[in-house]
Amino acid sequence: MPDLFLVRHAQASFFSASYDELSARGLEQADALGRYWAGQRLAFAAVYVGPRRRHRQTCERVGAAYRAAGLAFPEPRELAELDEHHGATIIKGALGEDATSEALAANAVDAADRERAIRDFFRAYNEIVREWARGAHALAGVETWAEFRARTLKALDAMCTGAASGPRVAFTSGGLIASATGWLLGLDEDRVIDLSLVVRNTALSEVGFSTRRRRLVSFNALPHLTDPATVTAV
């Protein structure tokens, strides 16, 4: 079976004016993944990337590591279907502007405040996204949870077909990886949301596929990050 690797983007800048930008730690994580794969001389037949800057930056750093090792890295193909769900917009609508990472950062005067704000945010995230998945908190013009789940399946269809021979890789977000895993394992919505909360930055989830079936081979692996201090999920 050919393989498809689903890669969550490297750490973004959660407590900054622009979340959609890799942090210094995130750049290190993406570089480590690139060096790991280049060291294995893993040759990809196709590369897919989501539309967010954090997706593209992660992909670009991996590609740069390949080129530094004298290896080819295919031109990435952007897929809008690889975008994250709109949970952040839903939370902002439910809780207001004070729930944004920028507002939380402005009110976090020290490390303890920052950690407390992160815990509070994800506690609210956990509750509101589950309610959203059940049909609450709908916003006009914003993709629903059901539409997001359908989009994930469309992304899998696009990446698991075609004539390319050899492994493929997609750079995307944790929510989409959790949703794809849900389709592969037949999980309910609560279990999909559970998974979305544990996908780590630059973690690898592997899908085996053929013309007749698809199966999950691995989930949330970090073979390229050997130092626990470099492992993040926010």
C-alpha positions as CSV (number, residue, x, y, z in Angstrom):
1,M,0.0,0.0,0.0
2,P,1.2,3.5,-0.7
3,D,1.4,5.8,2.3
4,L,0.0,9.2,3.0
5,F,1.5,11.1,5.9
6,L,-0.7,13.7,7.6
7,V,1.5,16.3,9.4
8,R,0.2,18.8,11.9
9,H,1.9,22.2,11.5
10,A,4.7,23.1,13.8
11,Q,4.0,25.3,16.8
12,A,2.3,28.5,15.9
13,S,2.3,31.8,17.8
14,F,-0.7,31.2,20.1
15,F,0.1,34.2,22.4
16,S,1.0,36.8,19.8
17,A,-0.7,39.4,17.5
18,S,-0.7,36.7,14.7
19,Y,-1.3,33.1,15.6
20,D,-0.8,32.0,12.0
21,E,3.0,32.3,12.2
22,L,5.4,29.7,13.4
23,S,7.1,30.4,16.7
24,A,10.9,30.0,17.2
25,R,10.2,26.5,18.6
26,G,7.9,25.7,15.7
27,L,10.7,26.5,13.2
28,E,13.0,24.2,15.1
29,Q,10.3,21.4,15.0
30,A,9.8,21.8,11.2
31,D,13.6,21.8,10.6
32,A,13.9,18.6,12.7
33,L,11.2,16.9,10.7
34,G,12.9,17.8,7.4
35,R,16.3,16.6,8.6
36,Y,14.8,13.3,9.8
37,W,13.1,12.5,6.5
38,A,16.0,13.7,4.5
39,G,18.3,11.5,6.6
40,Q,16.0,8.6,5.7
41,R,16.1,9.7,2.0
42,L,12.3,9.4,2.0
43,A,11.3,10.4,-1.5
44,F,7.7,11.8,-1.8
45,A,5.7,11.4,-4.9
46,A,3.3,14.3,-4.0
47,V,3.2,17.1,-1.4
48,Y,-0.1,18.7,-0.3
49,V,-0.4,21.8,1.9
50,G,-3.3,23.6,3.5
51,P,-4.0,27.3,2.9
52,R,-2.8,28.7,6.2
53,R,0.6,30.4,6.6
54,R,1.5,27.9,9.4
55,H,0.9,25.0,7.0
56,R,3.0,26.6,4.3
57,Q,5.9,27.5,6.6
58,T,6.1,24.0,8.0
59,C,6.1,22.6,4.5
60,E,8.7,25.1,3.4
61,R,11.1,24.3,6.2
62,V,10.9,20.6,5.4
63,G,11.5,21.3,1.7
64,A,14.5,23.4,2.6
65,A,16.0,20.6,4.6
66,Y,15.6,18.3,1.6
67,R,17.3,20.8,-0.7
68,A,20.1,21.3,1.8
69,A,20.7,17.6,1.7
70,G,20.8,17.6,-2.1
71,L,17.4,15.9,-2.4
72,A,14.4,16.7,-4.5
73,F,11.2,17.8,-2.9
74,P,8.0,18.0,-5.0
75,E,6.3,21.4,-5.6
76,P,3.6,21.5,-3.0
77,R,0.0,21.5,-4.2
78,E,-2.3,23.7,-2.0
79,L,-5.7,22.1,-1.1
80,A,-8.3,24.3,0.5
81,E,-9.9,21.2,1.9
82,L,-6.8,20.9,4.2
83,D,-7.8,24.0,6.2
84,E,-8.6,23.8,9.9
85,H,-12.2,23.9,11.1
86,H,-13.7,27.2,12.2
87,G,-13.8,26.5,15.9
88,A,-11.8,29.6,16.7
89,T,-14.4,31.7,15.0
90,I,-17.2,29.9,16.8
91,I,-15.5,30.4,20.2
92,K,-15.0,34.1,19.4
93,G,-18.6,34.4,18.6
94,A,-19.7,32.6,21.7
95,L,-17.3,34.3,24.2
96,G,-16.5,37.6,22.5
97,E,-13.2,39.4,21.6
98,D,-11.8,38.7,25.1
99,A,-11.4,35.0,24.0
100,T,-8.8,35.7,21.3
101,S,-5.2,34.8,21.9
102,E,-4.2,38.5,21.4
103,A,-6.5,39.6,24.2
104,L,-5.4,36.7,26.5
105,A,-1.8,37.6,25.8
106,A,-2.4,41.3,26.7
107,N,-3.8,40.3,30.1
108,A,-1.1,37.7,30.9
109,V,1.4,39.6,33.0
110,D,3.6,36.6,33.9
111,A,4.1,32.9,33.0
112,A,1.6,31.7,35.6
113,D,-1.1,34.0,34.1
114,R,-0.2,32.8,30.7
115,E,-0.6,29.1,31.7
116,R,-3.9,29.8,33.5
117,A,-5.2,31.7,30.4
118,I,-4.2,28.8,28.2
119,R,-6.0,26.3,30.4
120,D,-9.1,28.5,30.6
121,F,-9.2,28.9,26.8
122,F,-9.0,25.2,26.1
123,R,-11.6,24.4,28.8
124,A,-13.9,26.8,26.9
125,Y,-12.8,25.4,23.6
126,N,-13.5,21.8,24.7
127,E,-17.1,22.7,25.8
128,I,-18.0,25.0,23.0
129,V,-16.7,22.9,20.1
130,R,-18.6,19.9,21.4
131,E,-21.8,22.0,21.5
132,W,-21.0,23.3,18.0
133,A,-20.7,19.7,16.8
134,R,-24.2,19.1,18.1
135,G,-25.6,22.0,16.1
136,A,-25.3,24.9,18.6
137,H,-23.5,28.3,18.1
138,A,-24.2,28.4,14.3
139,L,-23.0,31.6,12.6
140,A,-24.2,32.8,9.2
141,G,-21.6,32.2,6.5
142,V,-19.4,30.0,8.8
143,E,-18.8,26.4,7.9
144,T,-20.6,24.0,10.2
145,W,-19.0,21.1,12.0
146,A,-20.8,18.7,9.6
147,E,-19.6,20.6,6.6
148,F,-16.0,20.5,8.0
149,R,-16.3,16.7,8.5
150,A,-17.5,16.3,4.9
151,R,-14.6,18.5,3.7
152,T,-12.1,16.2,5.5
153,L,-13.5,13.2,3.6
154,K,-13.2,15.1,0.4
155,A,-9.5,15.9,1.2
156,L,-8.8,12.2,1.9
157,D,-10.4,11.3,-1.5
158,A,-8.2,13.9,-3.3
159,M,-5.0,12.7,-1.7
160,C,-5.6,8.9,-1.9
161,T,-6.3,8.9,-5.6
162,G,-4.3,9.6,-8.7
163,A,-1.4,8.0,-10.5
164,A,1.5,9.2,-8.3
165,S,3.5,6.2,-7.2
166,G,5.1,6.4,-3.7
167,P,4.5,8.1,-0.4
168,R,2.6,11.4,-0.2
169,V,2.5,14.0,2.6
170,A,0.0,16.7,3.6
171,F,0.7,19.6,5.9
172,T,-2.4,20.6,7.7
173,S,-3.9,21.2,11.2
174,G,-4.8,19.0,14.2
175,G,-8.5,19.2,13.8
176,L,-8.4,18.0,10.3
177,I,-6.1,15.1,11.2
178,A,-8.4,14.1,14.0
179,S,-11.4,14.3,11.6
180,A,-9.6,12.1,9.0
181,T,-8.7,9.6,11.8
182,G,-12.3,9.6,12.7
183,W,-13.4,8.6,9.2
184,L,-10.8,5.9,9.1
185,L,-11.7,4.4,12.4
186,G,-15.5,5.1,12.4
187,L,-15.4,7.3,15.5
188,D,-18.2,9.5,16.8
189,E,-18.0,13.2,17.0
190,D,-16.9,13.3,20.7
191,R,-14.0,10.9,20.0
192,V,-12.9,13.0,17.1
193,I,-12.8,16.1,19.3
194,D,-10.9,14.2,21.9
195,L,-8.3,13.4,19.3
196,S,-8.1,17.0,18.1
197,L,-7.0,18.0,21.6
198,V,-4.0,15.7,21.7
199,V,-2.4,16.0,18.2
200,R,1.1,17.4,18.7
201,N,3.0,19.9,16.6
202,T,4.7,18.2,13.5
203,A,3.3,14.9,14.7
204,L,2.9,12.3,11.9
205,S,-0.2,10.2,11.3
206,E,0.1,7.6,8.5
207,V,-2.6,6.4,6.2
208,G,-2.2,3.3,4.1
209,F,-4.4,3.1,1.1
210,S,-5.2,1.2,-2.1
211,T,-7.9,1.5,-4.7
212,R,-10.2,-0.6,-2.4
213,R,-9.5,0.5,1.1
214,R,-7.9,2.9,3.5
215,R,-6.6,2.3,7.0
216,L,-4.8,4.1,9.8
217,V,-1.2,2.9,10.2
218,S,0.0,5.3,12.9
219,F,-1.2,8.3,14.8
220,N,0.5,11.3,16.5
221,A,4.1,10.0,16.2
222,L,7.2,12.2,16.8
223,P,10.2,10.1,15.7
224,H,12.1,13.3,14.8
225,L,11.7,15.0,18.2
226,T,13.9,13.1,20.7
227,D,14.0,15.8,23.3
228,P,10.8,15.9,25.3
229,A,11.3,19.6,25.9
230,T,10.7,20.2,22.2
231,V,7.3,18.5,22.2
232,T,4.3,20.9,22.1
233,A,0.6,20.7,21.4
234,V,-0.3,24.4,21.5
